[in-house]
């Protein structure tokens, strides 16, 4: 997966740009919000975009975003039945990632139907499914901030808890086990060892 692309800005259009990456021109589909941010960049200036590579049987399409939150919302949108990359791009061109989350949280379907190409049924489906996905994402973020003895939050513990939660274990159980193992450990544990011990103890 191509997570980010950095290169010289060769071409910029409202929904498309080209970056020269060491002599290779990469065509990247972008949102209007990202385009507006690129407007401040001059030609040949080095820019960096968060990217998502969409793979189909006969085509590879690269999508770029000015910030990781917009990219994450794009990923959530294309995971909804009936919402492809083009429609997801249109949604994020008509509304910012933050505004989309607010509209979904407050179930404001009309905020989405004002976007060209988004009908009422599609808007309702986006609100219904995206609300659940956003809630799941918030739960994962909460799981990633364990409070260890002494009040110290350790990145390794965060990653181990996220791994356990993604495997289906409850957040509270995962946090309790990971903190217990770290408190009892005499030597420094690698992430792999921590997860392995947690799986055996949970």
VEXLOZA-665859 format. One record per residue (C-alpha): residue in three letters; x, y negated, z negated. Coordinates in steps of 0.25 Angstrom, whole numbers. Layout:
BEGIN
<rec code="ala" east="X" north="Y" up="Z"/>
...
This chain:
BEGIN
<rec code="unk" east="0" north="0" up="0"/>
<rec code="unk" east="5" north="-14" up="4"/>
<rec code="unk" east="2" north="-22" up="-9"/>
<rec code="unk" east="9" north="-35" up="-5"/>
<rec code="unk" east="14" north="-42" up="7"/>
<rec code="unk" east="24" north="-53" up="8"/>
<rec code="unk" east="29" north="-60" up="20"/>
<rec code="unk" east="29" north="-73" up="29"/>
<rec code="unk" east="15" north="-78" up="32"/>
<rec code="unk" east="15" north="-78" up="48"/>
<rec code="unk" east="0" north="-80" up="50"/>
<rec code="unk" east="-12" north="-83" up="42"/>
<rec code="unk" east="-27" north="-83" up="45"/>
<rec code="unk" east="-39" north="-83" up="36"/>
<rec code="unk" east="-40" north="-68" up="35"/>
<rec code="unk" east="-26" north="-63" up="41"/>
<rec code="unk" east="-12" north="-66" up="39"/>
<rec code="unk" east="2" north="-61" up="44"/>
<rec code="unk" east="14" north="-60" up="35"/>
<rec code="unk" east="28" north="-57" up="41"/>
<rec code="unk" east="34" north="-47" up="32"/>
<rec code="unk" east="49" north="-46" up="36"/>
<rec code="unk" east="45" north="-46" up="51"/>
<rec code="unk" east="32" north="-38" up="50"/>
<rec code="unk" east="19" north="-46" up="52"/>
<rec code="unk" east="9" north="-41" up="43"/>
<rec code="unk" east="-6" north="-44" up="46"/>
<rec code="unk" east="-14" north="-46" up="33"/>
<rec code="unk" east="-29" north="-48" up="31"/>
<rec code="unk" east="-32" north="-59" up="21"/>
<rec code="unk" east="-43" north="-65" up="14"/>
<rec code="unk" east="-47" north="-80" up="15"/>
<rec code="unk" east="-43" north="-82" up="1"/>
<rec code="unk" east="-29" north="-77" up="4"/>
<rec code="unk" east="-28" north="-85" up="17"/>
<rec code="unk" east="-31" north="-98" up="9"/>
<rec code="unk" east="-19" north="-95" up="0"/>
<rec code="unk" east="-10" north="-92" up="12"/>
<rec code="unk" east="-14" north="-105" up="18"/>
<rec code="unk" east="-4" north="-111" up="9"/>
<rec code="unk" east="7" north="-103" up="15"/>
<rec code="unk" east="15" north="-108" up="27"/>
<rec code="unk" east="18" north="-99" up="39"/>
<rec code="unk" east="31" north="-90" up="36"/>
<rec code="unk" east="29" north="-92" up="21"/>
<rec code="unk" east="30" north="-79" up="13"/>
<rec code="unk" east="17" north="-75" up="7"/>
<rec code="unk" east="13" north="-62" up="-1"/>
<rec code="unk" east="0" north="-55" up="-1"/>
<rec code="unk" east="-6" north="-44" up="-9"/>
<rec code="unk" east="-10" north="-34" up="2"/>
<rec code="unk" east="-19" north="-22" up="4"/>
<rec code="unk" east="-17" north="-12" up="15"/>
<rec code="unk" east="-30" north="-6" up="21"/>
<rec code="unk" east="-28" north="7" up="28"/>
<rec code="unk" east="-37" north="12" up="39"/>
<rec code="unk" east="-35" north="24" up="48"/>
<rec code="unk" east="-32" north="15" up="60"/>
<rec code="unk" east="-28" north="2" up="53"/>
<rec code="unk" east="-20" north="-5" up="42"/>
<rec code="unk" east="-25" north="-18" up="37"/>
<rec code="unk" east="-17" north="-27" up="27"/>
<rec code="unk" east="-25" north="-36" up="18"/>
<rec code="unk" east="-18" north="-47" up="10"/>
<rec code="unk" east="-22" north="-55" up="-2"/>
<rec code="unk" east="-16" north="-67" up="-9"/>
<rec code="unk" east="-18" north="-61" up="-23"/>
<rec code="unk" east="-19" north="-47" up="-29"/>
<rec code="unk" east="-34" north="-50" up="-34"/>
<rec code="unk" east="-39" north="-52" up="-20"/>
<rec code="unk" east="-32" north="-39" up="-16"/>
<rec code="unk" east="-38" north="-32" up="-27"/>
<rec code="unk" east="-52" north="-37" up="-24"/>
<rec code="unk" east="-50" north="-33" up="-9"/>
<rec code="unk" east="-46" north="-19" up="-14"/>
<rec code="unk" east="-59" north="-18" up="-22"/>
<rec code="unk" east="-68" north="-23" up="-11"/>
<rec code="unk" east="-63" north="-13" up="-1"/>
<rec code="unk" east="-66" north="-2" up="-10"/>
<rec code="unk" east="-81" north="-5" up="-10"/>
<rec code="unk" east="-89" north="3" up="0"/>
<rec code="unk" east="-92" north="-5" up="13"/>
<rec code="unk" east="-81" north="-16" up="10"/>
<rec code="unk" east="-69" north="-15" up="19"/>
<rec code="unk" east="-57" north="-24" up="20"/>
<rec code="unk" east="-63" north="-34" up="29"/>
<rec code="unk" east="-75" north="-36" up="20"/>
<rec code="unk" east="-66" north="-37" up="8"/>
<rec code="unk" east="-57" north="-47" up="14"/>
<rec code="unk" east="-70" north="-55" up="18"/>
<rec code="unk" east="-75" north="-55" up="4"/>
<rec code="unk" east="-61" north="-59" up="-2"/>
<rec code="unk" east="-61" north="-70" up="9"/>
<rec code="unk" east="-75" north="-76" up="4"/>
<rec code="unk" east="-72" north="-75" up="-11"/>
<rec code="unk" east="-60" north="-74" up="-19"/>
<rec code="unk" east="-56" north="-62" up="-27"/>
<rec code="unk" east="-59" north="-69" up="-40"/>
<rec code="unk" east="-73" north="-74" up="-35"/>
<rec code="unk" east="-76" north="-60" up="-30"/>
<rec code="unk" east="-74" north="-54" up="-44"/>
<rec code="unk" east="-82" north="-65" up="-50"/>
<rec code="unk" east="-94" north="-62" up="-40"/>
<rec code="unk" east="-93" north="-47" up="-42"/>
<rec code="unk" east="-93" north="-48" up="-57"/>
<rec code="unk" east="-105" north="-58" up="-57"/>
<rec code="unk" east="-112" north="-49" up="-46"/>
<rec code="unk" east="-113" north="-61" up="-37"/>
<rec code="unk" east="-117" north="-54" up="-24"/>
<rec code="unk" east="-120" north="-67" up="-17"/>
<rec code="unk" east="-105" north="-72" up="-18"/>
<rec code="unk" east="-101" north="-60" up="-9"/>
<rec code="unk" east="-113" north="-62" up="1"/>
<rec code="unk" east="-108" north="-76" up="4"/>
<rec code="unk" east="-95" north="-69" up="10"/>
<rec code="unk" east="-96" north="-66" up="25"/>
<rec code="unk" east="-98" north="-52" up="28"/>
<rec code="unk" east="-103" north="-48" up="14"/>
<rec code="unk" east="-118" north="-44" up="14"/>
<rec code="unk" east="-126" north="-43" up="1"/>
<rec code="unk" east="-125" north="-28" up="1"/>
<rec code="unk" east="-110" north="-28" up="2"/>
<rec code="unk" east="-109" north="-39" up="-8"/>
<rec code="unk" east="-117" north="-31" up="-18"/>
<rec code="unk" east="-109" north="-19" up="-16"/>
<rec code="unk" east="-96" north="-27" up="-18"/>
<rec code="unk" east="-101" north="-33" up="-31"/>
<rec code="unk" east="-106" north="-19" up="-36"/>
<rec code="unk" east="-93" north="-11" up="-33"/>
<rec code="unk" east="-83" north="-23" up="-35"/>
<rec code="unk" east="-88" north="-26" up="-49"/>
<rec code="unk" east="-86" north="-11" up="-53"/>
<rec code="unk" east="-72" north="-12" up="-47"/>
<rec code="unk" east="-68" north="-25" up="-53"/>
<rec code="unk" east="-73" north="-19" up="-67"/>
<rec code="unk" east="-64" north="-7" up="-65"/>
<rec code="unk" east="-52" north="-16" up="-61"/>
<rec code="unk" east="-54" north="-24" up="-74"/>
<rec code="unk" east="-55" north="-12" up="-82"/>
<rec code="unk" east="-41" north="-7" up="-77"/>
<rec code="unk" east="-35" north="-21" up="-80"/>
<rec code="unk" east="-40" north="-20" up="-94"/>
<rec code="unk" east="-34" north="-6" up="-95"/>
<rec code="unk" east="-21" north="-12" up="-90"/>
<rec code="unk" east="-19" north="-21" up="-103"/>
<rec code="unk" east="-18" north="-11" up="-114"/>
<rec code="unk" east="-14" north="-16" up="-128"/>
<rec code="unk" east="-2" north="-8" up="-134"/>
<rec code="unk" east="3" north="-8" up="-148"/>
<rec code="unk" east="9" north="-22" up="-151"/>
<rec code="unk" east="0" north="-28" up="-140"/>
<rec code="unk" east="10" north="-25" up="-129"/>
<rec code="unk" east="4" north="-23" up="-115"/>
<rec code="unk" east="13" north="-14" up="-107"/>
<rec code="unk" east="12" north="-13" up="-92"/>
<rec code="unk" east="15" north="2" up="-92"/>
<rec code="unk" east="4" north="4" up="-101"/>
<rec code="unk" east="-5" north="-4" up="-92"/>
<rec code="unk" east="-2" north="5" up="-80"/>
<rec code="unk" east="-3" north="18" up="-88"/>
<rec code="unk" east="-17" north="14" up="-93"/>
<rec code="unk" east="-21" north="10" up="-79"/>
<rec code="unk" east="-17" north="23" up="-73"/>
<rec code="unk" east="-25" north="31" up="-84"/>
<rec code="unk" east="-37" north="22" up="-81"/>
<rec code="unk" east="-36" north="24" up="-66"/>
<rec code="unk" east="-36" north="39" up="-69"/>
<rec code="unk" east="-49" north="38" up="-76"/>
<rec code="unk" east="-45" north="37" up="-91"/>
<rec code="unk" east="-52" north="27" up="-100"/>
<rec code="unk" east="-45" north="14" up="-102"/>
<rec code="unk" east="-45" north="15" up="-117"/>
<rec code="unk" east="-40" north="29" up="-117"/>
<rec code="unk" east="-29" north="26" up="-107"/>
<rec code="unk" east="-24" north="13" up="-115"/>
<rec code="unk" east="-25" north="21" up="-129"/>
<rec code="unk" east="-16" north="33" up="-123"/>
<rec code="unk" east="-6" north="24" up="-116"/>
<rec code="unk" east="-4" north="15" up="-128"/>
<rec code="unk" east="-2" north="27" up="-137"/>
<rec code="unk" east="8" north="33" up="-128"/>
<rec code="unk" east="16" north="20" up="-127"/>
<rec code="unk" east="16" north="18" up="-142"/>
<rec code="unk" east="21" north="32" up="-145"/>
<rec code="unk" east="31" north="32" up="-134"/>
<rec code="unk" east="46" north="32" up="-139"/>
<rec code="unk" east="52" north="30" up="-125"/>
<rec code="unk" east="48" north="21" up="-113"/>
<rec code="unk" east="37" north="28" up="-105"/>
<rec code="unk" east="36" north="27" up="-90"/>
<rec code="unk" east="23" north="24" up="-84"/>
<rec code="unk" east="22" north="38" up="-78"/>
<rec code="unk" east="25" north="44" up="-92"/>
<rec code="unk" east="15" north="35" up="-99"/>
<rec code="unk" east="4" north="39" up="-90"/>
<rec code="unk" east="8" north="54" up="-91"/>
<rec code="unk" east="7" north="54" up="-106"/>
<rec code="unk" east="-6" north="46" up="-106"/>
<rec code="unk" east="-12" north="56" up="-97"/>
<rec code="unk" east="-8" north="67" up="-106"/>
<rec code="unk" east="-13" north="60" up="-118"/>
<rec code="unk" east="-26" north="54" up="-113"/>
